[in-house]
């Protein structure tokens, strides 16, 4: 399992890499809404500084024992680039096709 925040951080890293790969290319693609669907387990820590953590489960790894403590969530993200002056713009990406990509 990985934390939901780690999954989103890795998605951001991958999108940044795709943007860098497309820098200077004649054809670029605007990145629209990114929708992520994941099965998560919710873990609550006890104590005064307790927090709630969301753990992303592997496909098929939720098993009967934990099924009642898991939830399926969908996050809709709108990736934007932020310039030094604080203005935002639609992210532009490009890159080579990867085997199995649709």
N, CA, C and O atoms as a printed pandas DataFrame, in Angstrom:
     atom_number atom_name residue_name chain_id  residue_number  x_coord  y_coord  z_coord
0              1         N          UNK        A               1    0.840   -1.185    0.000
1              2        CA          UNK        A               1    0.000    0.000    0.000
2              3         C          UNK        A               1    0.884    1.248    0.000
3              4         O          UNK        A               1    1.978    1.254    0.564
4              5         N          UNK        A               2    0.388    2.291   -0.640
5              6        CA          UNK        A               2    1.066    3.591   -0.587
6              7         C          UNK        A               2    0.049    4.634   -0.137
7              8         O          UNK        A               2   -1.156    4.443   -0.301
8              9         N          UNK        A               3    0.528    5.718    0.420
9             10        CA          UNK        A               3   -0.381    6.777    0.828
10            11         C          UNK        A               3   -0.910    7.499   -0.402
11            12         O          UNK        A               3   -0.210    7.638   -1.405
12            13         N          UNK        A               4   -2.143    7.954   -0.314
13            14        CA          UNK        A               4   -2.778    8.675   -1.407
14            15         C          UNK        A               4   -1.939    9.887   -1.803
15            16         O          UNK        A               4   -1.811   10.186   -2.991
16            17         N          UNK        A               5   -1.375   10.578   -0.838
17            18        CA          UNK        A               5   -0.552   11.763   -1.143
18            19         C          UNK        A               5    0.679   11.378   -1.960
19            20         O          UNK        A               5    1.108   12.142   -2.825
20            21         N          UNK        A               6    1.253   10.197   -1.696
21            22        CA          UNK        A               6    2.405    9.730   -2.479
22            23         C          UNK        A               6    2.002    9.434   -3.918
23            24         O          UNK        A               6    2.763    9.708   -4.846
24            25         N          UNK        A               7    0.807    8.877   -4.105
25            26        CA          UNK        A               7    0.328    8.578   -5.451
26            27         C          UNK        A               7    0.147    9.877   -6.242
27            28         O          UNK        A               7    0.531    9.951   -7.409
28            29         N          UNK        A               8   -0.432   10.895   -5.614
29            30        CA          UNK        A               8   -0.639   12.168   -6.295
30            31         C          UNK        A               8    0.705   12.839   -6.566
31            32         O          UNK        A               8    0.893   13.437   -7.625
32            33         N          UNK        A               9    1.636   12.748   -5.625
33            34        CA          UNK        A               9    2.978   13.317   -5.811
34            35         C          UNK        A               9    3.672   12.676   -7.010
35            36         O          UNK        A               9    4.319   13.368   -7.796
36            37         N          UNK        A              10    3.538   11.357   -7.152
37            38        CA          UNK        A              10    4.155   10.653   -8.283
38            39         C          UNK        A              10    3.488   11.045   -9.600
39            40         O          UNK        A              10    4.164   11.188  -10.618
40            41         N          UNK        A              11    2.171   11.219   -9.585
41            42        CA          UNK        A              11    1.466   11.687  -10.782
42            43         C          UNK        A              11    1.992   13.064  -11.191
43            44         O          UNK        A              11    2.229   13.313  -12.373
44            45         N          UNK        A              12    2.172   13.951  -10.221
45            46        CA          UNK        A              12    2.708   15.287  -10.509
46            47         C          UNK        A              12    4.104   15.180  -11.118
47            48         O          UNK        A              12    4.421   15.897  -12.068
48            49         N          UNK        A              13    4.938   14.294  -10.581
49            50        CA          UNK        A              13    6.296   14.106  -11.099
50            51         C          UNK        A              13    6.261   13.626  -12.544
51            52         O          UNK        A              13    7.022   14.112  -13.381
52            53         N          UNK        A              14    5.379   12.672  -12.840
53            54        CA          UNK        A              14    5.255   12.149  -14.196
54            55         C          UNK        A              14    4.763   13.224  -15.170
55            56         O          UNK        A              14    5.254   13.313  -16.295
56            57         N          UNK        A              15    3.798   14.038  -14.741
57            58        CA          UNK        A              15    3.300   15.108  -15.607
58            59         C          UNK        A              15    4.380   16.154  -15.857
59            60         O          UNK        A              15    4.501   16.661  -16.972
60            61         N          UNK        A              16    5.164   16.483  -14.835
61            62        CA          UNK        A              16    6.278   17.421  -15.017
62            63         C          UNK        A              16    7.294   16.873  -16.011
63            64         O          UNK        A              16    7.816   17.622  -16.836
64            65         N          UNK        A              17    7.580   15.572  -15.944
65            66        CA          UNK        A              17    8.523   14.943  -16.876
66            67         C          UNK        A              17    7.977   15.001  -18.303
67            68         O          UNK        A              17    8.729   15.259  -19.242
68            69         N          UNK        A              18    6.683   14.764  -18.471
69            70        CA          UNK        A              18    6.069   14.825  -19.805
70            71         C          UNK        A              18    6.120   16.246  -20.355
71            72         O          UNK        A              18    6.347   16.439  -21.549
72            73         N          UNK        A              19    5.911   17.237  -19.498
73            74        CA          UNK        A              19    5.991   18.630  -19.944
74            75         C          UNK        A              19    7.407   18.961  -20.395
75            76         O          UNK        A              19    7.593   19.612  -21.423
76            77         N          UNK        A              20    8.404   18.522  -19.638
77            78        CA          UNK        A              20    9.807   18.791  -19.982
78            79         C          UNK        A              20   10.180   18.101  -21.292
79            80         O          UNK        A              20   10.909   18.670  -22.104
80            81         N          UNK        A              21    9.683   16.877  -21.503
81            82        CA          UNK        A              21    9.968   16.143  -22.742
82            83         C          UNK        A              21    9.426   16.868  -23.968
83            84         O          UNK        A              21   10.019   16.790  -25.044
84            85         N          UNK        A              22    8.309   17.571  -23.819
85            86        CA          UNK        A              22    7.684   18.246  -24.947
86            87         C          UNK        A              22    8.191   19.654  -25.188
87            88         O          UNK        A              22    7.806   20.289  -26.169
88            89         N          UNK        A              23    9.052   20.153  -24.306
89            90        CA          UNK        A              23    9.564   21.525  -24.446
90            91         C          UNK        A              23   10.221   21.713  -25.807
91            92         O          UNK        A              23   11.113   20.951  -26.181
92            93         N          UNK        A              24    9.785   22.720  -26.542
93            94        CA          UNK        A              24   10.374   23.033  -27.838
94            95         C          UNK        A              24    9.798   22.245  -29.003
95            96         O          UNK        A              24   10.133   22.534  -30.151
96            97         N          UNK        A              25    8.946   21.264  -28.750
97            98        CA          UNK        A              25    8.321   20.508  -29.843
98            99         C          UNK        A              25    7.274   21.365  -30.541
99           100         O          UNK        A              25    6.613   22.191  -29.911
100          101         N          UNK        A              26    7.130   21.161  -31.840
101          102        CA          UNK        A              26    6.142   21.912  -32.609
102          103         C          UNK        A              26    4.720   21.531  -32.203
103          104         O          UNK        A              26    3.832   22.383  -32.194
104          105         N          UNK        A              27    4.497   20.273  -31.869
105          106        CA          UNK        A              27    3.168   19.809  -31.476
106          107         C          UNK        A              27    3.195   19.505  -29.980
107          108         O          UNK        A              27    4.023   18.731  -29.499
108          109         N          UNK        A              28    2.285   20.123  -29.273
109          110        CA          UNK        A              28    2.135   19.869  -27.834
110          111         C          UNK        A              28    0.669   19.627  -27.552
111          112         O          UNK        A              28   -0.186   19.960  -28.373
112          113         N          UNK        A              29    0.375   19.062  -26.422
113          114        CA          UNK        A              29   -0.996   18.728  -26.062
114          115         C          UNK        A              29   -1.373   19.440  -24.774
115          116         O          UNK        A              29   -0.602   19.454  -23.815
116          117         N          UNK        A              30   -2.565   20.032  -24.757
117          118        CA          UNK        A              30   -3.061   20.636  -23.525
118          119         C          UNK        A              30   -3.542   19.511  -22.621
119          120         O          UNK        A              30   -4.259   18.611  -23.059
120          121         N          UNK        A              31   -3.149   19.568  -21.380
121          122        CA          UNK        A              31   -3.561   18.555  -20.413
122          123         C          UNK        A              31   -4.895   18.960  -19.825
123          124         O          UNK        A              31   -4.999   19.986  -19.153
124          125         N          UNK        A              32   -5.907   18.163  -20.074
125          126        CA          UNK        A              32   -7.232   18.448  -19.541
126          127         C          UNK        A              32   -7.368   17.885  -18.133
127          128         O          UNK        A              32   -6.377   17.624  -17.450
128          129         N          UNK        A              33   -8.581   17.710  -17.726
129          130        CA          UNK        A              33   -8.883   17.181  -16.412
130          131         C          UNK        A              33   -8.299   15.781  -16.260
131          132         O          UNK        A              33   -8.429   14.946  -17.155
132          133         N          UNK        A              34   -7.662   15.532  -15.133
133          134        CA          UNK        A              34   -7.119   14.206  -14.836
134          135         C          UNK        A              34   -8.008   13.563  -13.781
135          136         O          UNK        A              34   -8.207   14.125  -12.704
136          137         N          UNK        A              35   -8.538   12.396  -14.087
137          138        CA          UNK        A              35   -9.414   11.709  -13.148
138          139         C          UNK        A              35   -8.715   10.446  -12.660
139          140         O          UNK        A              35   -8.254    9.632  -13.460
140          141         N          UNK        A              36   -8.642   10.293  -11.356
141          142        CA          UNK        A              36   -7.983    9.144  -10.747
142          143         C          UNK        A              36   -9.018    8.387   -9.931
143          144         O          UNK        A              36   -9.741    8.977   -9.128
144          145         N          UNK        A              37   -9.084    7.089  -10.138
145          146        CA          UNK        A              37   -9.974    6.257   -9.339
146          147         C          UNK        A              37   -9.116    5.259   -8.583
147          148         O          UNK        A              37   -8.256    4.606   -9.175
148          149         N          UNK        A              38   -9.338    5.135   -7.285
149          150        CA          UNK        A              38   -8.525    4.239   -6.476
150          151         C          UNK        A              38   -9.370    3.640   -5.366
151          152         O          UNK        A              38  -10.348    4.236   -4.915
152          153         N          UNK        A              39   -8.975    2.453   -4.936
153          154        CA          UNK        A              39   -9.565    1.851   -3.749
154          155         C          UNK        A              39   -8.646    2.194   -2.598
155          156         O          UNK        A              39   -7.446    1.925   -2.650
156          157         N          UNK        A              40   -9.210    2.790   -1.554
157          158        CA          UNK        A              40   -8.397    3.233   -0.427
158          159         C          UNK        A              40   -8.877    2.593    0.869
159          160         O          UNK        A              40  -10.053    2.267    1.030
160          161         N          UNK        A              41   -7.930    2.424    1.784
161          162        CA          UNK        A              41   -8.236    2.013    3.147
162          163         C          UNK        A              41   -8.037    3.242    4.009
163          164         O          UNK        A              41   -7.064    3.976    3.833
164          165         N          UNK        A              42   -8.947    3.471    4.935
165          166        CA          UNK        A              42   -8.860    4.637    5.806
166          167         C          UNK        A              42   -8.317    4.176    7.154
167          168         O          UNK        A              42   -8.828    3.235    7.760
168          169         N          UNK        A              43   -7.262    4.866    7.613
169          170        CA          UNK        A              43   -6.602    4.510    8.865
170          171         C          UNK        A              43   -6.608    5.742    9.757
171          172         O          UNK        A              43   -6.126    6.802    9.360
172          173         N          UNK        A              44   -7.150    5.605   10.954
173          174        CA          UNK        A              44   -7.198    6.740   11.884
174          175         C          UNK        A              44   -6.297    6.442   13.072
175          176         O          UNK        A              44   -6.445    5.410   13.727
176          177         N          UNK        A              45   -5.361    7.348   13.350
177          178        CA          UNK        A              45   -4.454    7.194   14.473
178          179         C          UNK        A              45   -5.089    7.812   15.710
179          180         O          UNK        A              45   -5.720    8.867   15.634
180          181         N          UNK        A              46   -4.919    7.155   16.840
181          182        CA          UNK        A              46   -5.463    7.659   18.095
182          183         C          UNK        A              46   -4.515    8.690   18.700
183          184         O          UNK        A              46   -3.361    8.805   18.287
184          185         N          UNK        A              47   -5.015    9.435   19.680
185          186        CA          UNK        A              47   -4.183   10.409   20.379
186          187         C          UNK        A              47   -4.552   11.829   20.022
187          188         O          UNK        A              47   -5.345   12.071   19.113
188          189         N          UNK        A              48   -3.963   12.774   20.755
189          190        CA          UNK        A              48   -4.275   14.187   20.570
190          191         C          UNK        A              48   -3.875   14.683   19.184
191          192         O          UNK        A              48   -4.561   15.520   18.597
192          193         N          UNK        A              49   -2.773   14.169   18.666
193          194        CA          UNK        A              49   -2.317   14.617   17.345
194          195         C          UNK        A              49   -2.635   13.587   16.262
195          196         O          UNK        A              49   -1.997   13.557   15.209
196          197         N          UNK        A              50   -3.632   12.743   16.538
197          198        CA          UNK        A              50   -4.017   11.702   15.583
198          199         C          UNK        A              50   -4.455   12.304   14.255
199          200         O          UNK        A              50   -4.928   13.439   14.190
200          201         N          UNK        A              51   -4.288   11.531   13.221
201          202        CA          UNK        A              51   -4.688   11.994   11.889
202          203         C          UNK        A              51   -5.296   10.842   11.117
203          204         O          UNK        A              51   -5.152    9.678   11.489
204          205         N          UNK        A              52   -5.967   11.180   10.050
205          206        CA          UNK        A              52   -6.555   10.173    9.168
206          207         C          UNK        A              52   -5.629   10.031    7.974
207          208         O          UNK        A              52   -5.167   11.027    7.418
208          209         N          UNK        A              53   -5.353    8.780    7.574
209          210        CA          UNK        A              53   -4.507    8.518    6.412
210          211         C          UNK        A              53   -5.286    7.666    5.427
211          212         O          UNK        A              53   -6.068    6.795    5.810
212          213         N          UNK        A              54   -5.058    7.935    4.162
213          214        CA          UNK        A              54   -5.692    7.175    3.092
214          215         C          UNK        A              54   -4.607    6.364    2.404
215          216         O          UNK        A              54   -3.641    6.923    1.884
216          217         N          UNK        A              55   -4.766    5.054    2.402
217          218        CA          UNK        A              55   -3.800    4.146    1.784
218          219         C          UNK        A              55   -4.398    3.596    0.510
219          220         O          UNK        A              55   -5.505    3.057    0.528
220          221         N          UNK        A              56   -3.681    3.723   -0.605
221          222        CA          UNK        A              56   -4.143    3.201   -1.884
222          223         C          UNK        A              56   -3.809    1.720   -1.930
223          224         O          UNK        A              56   -2.669    1.329   -1.681
224          225         N          UNK        A              57   -4.798    0.897   -2.247
225          226        CA          UNK        A              57   -4.612   -0.550   -2.297
226          227         C          UNK        A              57   -4.272   -0.984   -3.706
227          228         O          UNK        A              57   -4.702   -0.359   -4.676
228          229         N          UNK        A              58   -3.505   -2.045   -3.823
229          230        CA          UNK        A              58   -3.194   -2.614   -5.130
230          231         C          UNK        A              58   -4.449   -3.236   -5.712
231          232         O          UNK        A              58   -5.336   -3.674   -4.980
232          233         N          UNK        A              59   -4.516   -3.269   -7.029
233          234        CA          UNK        A              59   -5.664   -3.892   -7.694
234          235         C          UNK        A              59   -5.786   -5.330   -7.246
235          236         O          UNK        A              59   -4.810   -6.080   -7.288
236          237         N          UNK        A              60   -6.978   -5.725   -6.815
237          238        CA          UNK        A              60   -7.211   -7.090   -6.380
238          239         C          UNK        A              60   -6.649   -7.394   -5.004
239          240         O          UNK        A              60   -6.697   -8.543   -4.566
240          241         N          UNK        A              61   -6.122   -6.406   -4.317
241          242        CA          UNK        A              61   -5.502   -6.659   -3.029
242          243         C          UNK        A              61   -6.358   -6.315   -1.839
243          244         O          UNK        A              61   -5.862   -6.287   -0.713
244          245         N          UNK        A              62   -7.646   -6.048   -2.056
245          246        CA          UNK        A              62   -8.466   -5.612   -0.933
246          247         C          UNK        A              62   -9.021   -6.768   -0.102
247          248         O          UNK        A              62   -9.423   -6.534    1.038
248          249         N          UNK        A              63   -9.064   -7.969   -0.597
249          250        CA          UNK        A              63   -9.460   -9.152    0.169
250          251         C          UNK        A              63  -10.758   -8.997    0.947
251          252         O          UNK        A              63  -11.199   -7.878    1.207
252          253         N          UNK        A              64  -11.368  -10.110    1.318
253          254        CA          UNK        A              64  -12.633  -10.082    2.054
254          255         C          UNK        A              64  -12.483   -9.463    3.440
255          256         O          UNK        A              64  -13.376   -8.754    3.902
256          257         N          UNK        A              65  -11.375   -9.724    4.094
257          258        CA          UNK        A              65  -11.182   -9.272    5.465
258          259         C          UNK        A              65  -11.232   -7.749    5.590
259          260         O          UNK        A              65  -11.753   -7.231    6.578
260          261         N          UNK        A              66  -10.702   -7.031    4.609
261          262        CA          UNK        A              66  -10.641   -5.574    4.700
262          263         C          UNK        A              66  -11.702   -4.877    3.859
263          264         O          UNK        A              66  -11.750   -3.648    3.839
264          265         N          UNK        A              67  -12.550   -5.624    3.168
265          266        CA          UNK        A              67  -13.516   -5.023    2.256
266          267         C          UNK        A              67  -14.422   -4.018    2.947
267          268         O          UNK        A              67  -14.791   -3.012    2.340
268          269         N          UNK        A              68  -14.794   -4.261    4.205
269          270        CA          UNK        A              68  -15.702   -3.353    4.884
270          271         C          UNK        A              68  -15.017   -2.054    5.294
271          272         O          UNK        A              68  -15.697   -1.087    5.635
272          273         N          UNK        A              69  -13.690   -2.010    5.267
273          274        CA          UNK        A              69  -12.962   -0.807    5.655
274          275         C          UNK        A              69  -12.369   -0.078    4.458
275          276         O          UNK        A              69  -11.585    0.857    4.624
276          277         N          UNK        A              70  -12.730   -0.493    3.280
277          278        CA          UNK        A              70  -12.196    0.168    2.084
278          279         C          UNK        A              70  -13.288    0.955    1.390
279          280         O          UNK        A              70  -14.476    0.665    1.528
280          281         N          UNK        A              71  -12.863    1.949    0.646
281          282        CA          UNK        A              71  -13.786    2.755   -0.136
282          283         C          UNK        A              71  -13.160    3.027   -1.488
283          284         O          UNK        A              71  -11.938    3.098   -1.615
284          285         N          UNK        A              72  -13.993    3.176   -2.483
285          286        CA          UNK        A              72  -13.530    3.543   -3.816
286          287         C          UNK        A              72  -13.771    5.033   -3.950
287          288         O          UNK        A              72  -14.884    5.514   -3.739
288          289         N          UNK        A              73  -12.717    5.762   -4.305
289          290        CA          UNK        A              73  -12.847    7.208   -4.461
290          291         C          UNK        A              73  -12.405    7.620   -5.860
291          292         O          UNK        A              73  -11.589    6.949   -6.491
292          293         N          UNK        A              74  -12.949    8.719   -6.326
293          294        CA          UNK        A              74  -12.539    9.305   -7.596
294          295         C          UNK        A              74  -12.136   10.746   -7.315
295          296         O          UNK        A              74  -12.898   11.518   -6.732
296          297         N          UNK        A              75  -10.928   11.093   -7.739
297          298        CA          UNK        A              75  -10.437   12.460   -7.608
298          299         C          UNK        A              75  -10.390   13.073   -8.996
299          300         O          UNK        A              75   -9.900   12.449   -9.936
300          301         N          UNK        A              76  -10.890   14.274   -9.128
301          302        CA          UNK        A              76  -10.803   15.000  -10.386
302          303         C          UNK        A              76   -9.845   16.162  -10.166
303          304         O          UNK        A              76  -10.110   17.057   -9.363
304          305         N          UNK        A              77   -8.727   16.137  -10.888
305          306        CA          UNK        A              77   -7.689   17.154  -10.747
306          307         C          UNK        A              77   -7.611   17.975  -12.018
307          308         O          UNK        A              77   -7.789   17.442  -13.113
308          309         N          UNK        A              78   -7.350   19.251  -11.889
309          310        CA          UNK        A              78   -7.164   20.126  -13.042
310          311         C          UNK        A              78   -5.744   20.675  -12.986
311          312         O          UNK        A              78   -5.512   21.729  -12.395
312          313         N          UNK        A              79   -4.790   19.966  -13.596
313          314        CA          UNK        A              79   -3.390   20.399  -13.547
314          315         C          UNK        A              79   -3.191   21.767  -14.193
315          316         O          UNK        A              79   -3.681   22.021  -15.293
316          317         N          UNK        A              80   -2.482   22.629  -13.513
317          318        CA          UNK        A              80   -2.162   23.967  -13.995
318          319         C          UNK        A              80   -0.682   24.231  -13.771
319          320         O          UNK        A              80   -0.083   23.684  -12.845
320          321         N          UNK        A              81   -0.099   25.061  -14.610
321          322        CA          UNK        A              81    1.263   25.519  -14.366
322          323         C          UNK        A              81    1.168   26.881  -13.685
323          324         O          UNK        A              81    0.231   27.640  -13.932
324          325         N          UNK        A              82    2.135   27.183  -12.832
325          326        CA          UNK        A              82    2.155   28.459  -12.125
326          327         C          UNK        A              82    3.457   29.163  -12.463
327          328         O          UNK        A              82    4.539   28.630  -12.217
328          329         N          UNK        A              83    3.355   30.365  -13.029
329          330        CA          UNK        A              83    4.531   31.165  -13.379
330          331         C          UNK        A              83    5.064   31.869  -12.134
331          332         O          UNK        A              83    4.394   31.921  -11.103
332          333         N          UNK        A              84    6.268   32.405  -12.242
333          334        CA          UNK        A              84    6.902   33.105  -11.123
334          335         C          UNK        A              84    6.052   34.270  -10.629
335          336         O          UNK        A              84    6.083   34.604   -9.445
336          337         N          UNK        A              85    5.287   34.895  -11.539
337          338        CA          UNK        A              85    4.454   36.031  -11.133
338          339         C          UNK        A              85    3.109   35.598  -10.547
339          340         O          UNK        A              85    2.281   36.440  -10.200
340          341         N          UNK        A              86    2.892   34.269  -10.437
341          342        CA          UNK        A              86    1.671   33.743   -9.837
342          343         C          UNK        A              86    0.547   33.458  -10.804
343          344         O          UNK        A              86   -0.484   32.920  -10.399
344          345         N          UNK        A              87    0.710   33.804  -12.084
345          346        CA          UNK        A              87   -0.335   33.511  -13.054
346          347         C          UNK        A              87   -0.345   32.018  -13.367
347          348         O          UNK        A              87    0.694   31.360  -13.326
348          349         N          UNK        A              88   -1.525   31.493  -13.680
349          350        CA          UNK        A              88   -1.650   30.072  -13.995
350          351         C          UNK        A              88   -2.035   29.892  -15.456
351          352         O          UNK        A              88   -2.599   30.787  -16.085
352          353         N          UNK        A              89   -1.717   28.711  -15.978
353          354        CA          UNK        A              89   -2.053   28.378  -17.364
354          355         C          UNK        A              89   -2.298   26.882  -17.456
355          356         O          UNK        A              89   -1.907   26.120  -16.571
356          357         N          UNK        A              90   -2.946   26.471  -18.533
357          358        CA          UNK        A              90   -3.152   25.050  -18.788
358          359         C          UNK        A              90   -1.802   24.395  -19.043
359          360         O          UNK        A              90   -0.978   24.933  -19.784
360          361         N          UNK        A              91   -1.575   23.245  -18.437
361          362        CA          UNK        A              91   -0.321   22.518  -18.634
362          363         C          UNK        A              91   -0.277   21.956  -20.050
363          364         O          UNK        A              91   -1.284   21.462  -20.556
364          365         N          UNK        A              92    0.876   22.030  -20.681
365          366        CA          UNK        A              92    1.074   21.483  -22.021
366          367         C          UNK        A              92    2.042   20.321  -21.920
367          368         O          UNK        A              92    3.127   20.458  -21.355
368          369         N          UNK        A              93    1.651   19.165  -22.472
369          370        CA          UNK        A              93    2.506   17.988  -22.404
370          371         C          UNK        A              93    2.713   17.403  -23.782
371          372         O          UNK        A              93    1.945   17.665  -24.708
372          373         N          UNK        A              94    3.754   16.612  -23.908
373          374        CA          UNK        A              94    4.047   15.849  -25.114
374          375         C          UNK        A              94    4.987   14.739  -24.706
375          376         O          UNK        A              94    5.560   14.783  -23.617
376          377         N          UNK        A              95    5.154   13.767  -25.540
377          378        CA          UNK        A              95    6.074   12.686  -25.239
378          379         C          UNK        A              95    5.886   11.543  -26.206
379          380         O          UNK        A              95    4.940   11.516  -26.992
380          381         N          UNK        A              96    6.799   10.605  -26.134
381          382        CA          UNK        A              96    6.735    9.438  -26.999
382          383         C          UNK        A              96    5.641    8.495  -26.526
383          384         O          UNK        A              96    5.318    8.454  -25.338
384          385         N          UNK        A              97    5.074    7.740  -27.451
385          386        CA          UNK        A              97    4.076    6.745  -27.127
386          387         C          UNK        A              97    4.731    5.616  -26.346
387          388         O          UNK        A              97    5.856    5.217  -26.646
388          389         N          UNK        A              98    4.027    5.104  -25.349
389          390        CA          UNK        A              98    4.510    4.009  -24.530
390          391         C          UNK        A              98    3.734    2.757  -24.905
391          392         O          UNK        A              98    2.536    2.838  -25.173
392          393         N          UNK        A              99    4.396    1.589  -24.929
393          394        CA          UNK        A              99    3.722    0.329  -25.244
394          395         C          UNK        A              99    2.491    0.167  -24.362
395          396         O          UNK        A              99    2.568    0.368  -23.150
396          397         N          UNK        A             100    1.372   -0.189  -24.950
397          398        CA          UNK        A             100    0.138   -0.428  -24.210
398          399         C          UNK        A             100   -0.668    0.836  -23.934
399          400         O          UNK        A             100   -1.754    0.764  -23.359
400          401         N          UNK        A             101   -0.146    1.993  -24.337
401          402        CA          UNK        A             101   -0.844    3.244  -24.092
402          403         C          UNK        A             101   -2.015    3.383  -25.047
403          404         O          UNK        A             101   -1.919    2.996  -26.212
404          405         N          UNK        A             102   -3.128    3.937  -24.560
405          406        CA          UNK        A             102   -4.302    4.155  -25.403
406          407         C          UNK        A             102   -4.475    5.609  -25.670
407          408         O          UNK        A             102   -5.412    6.001  -26.365
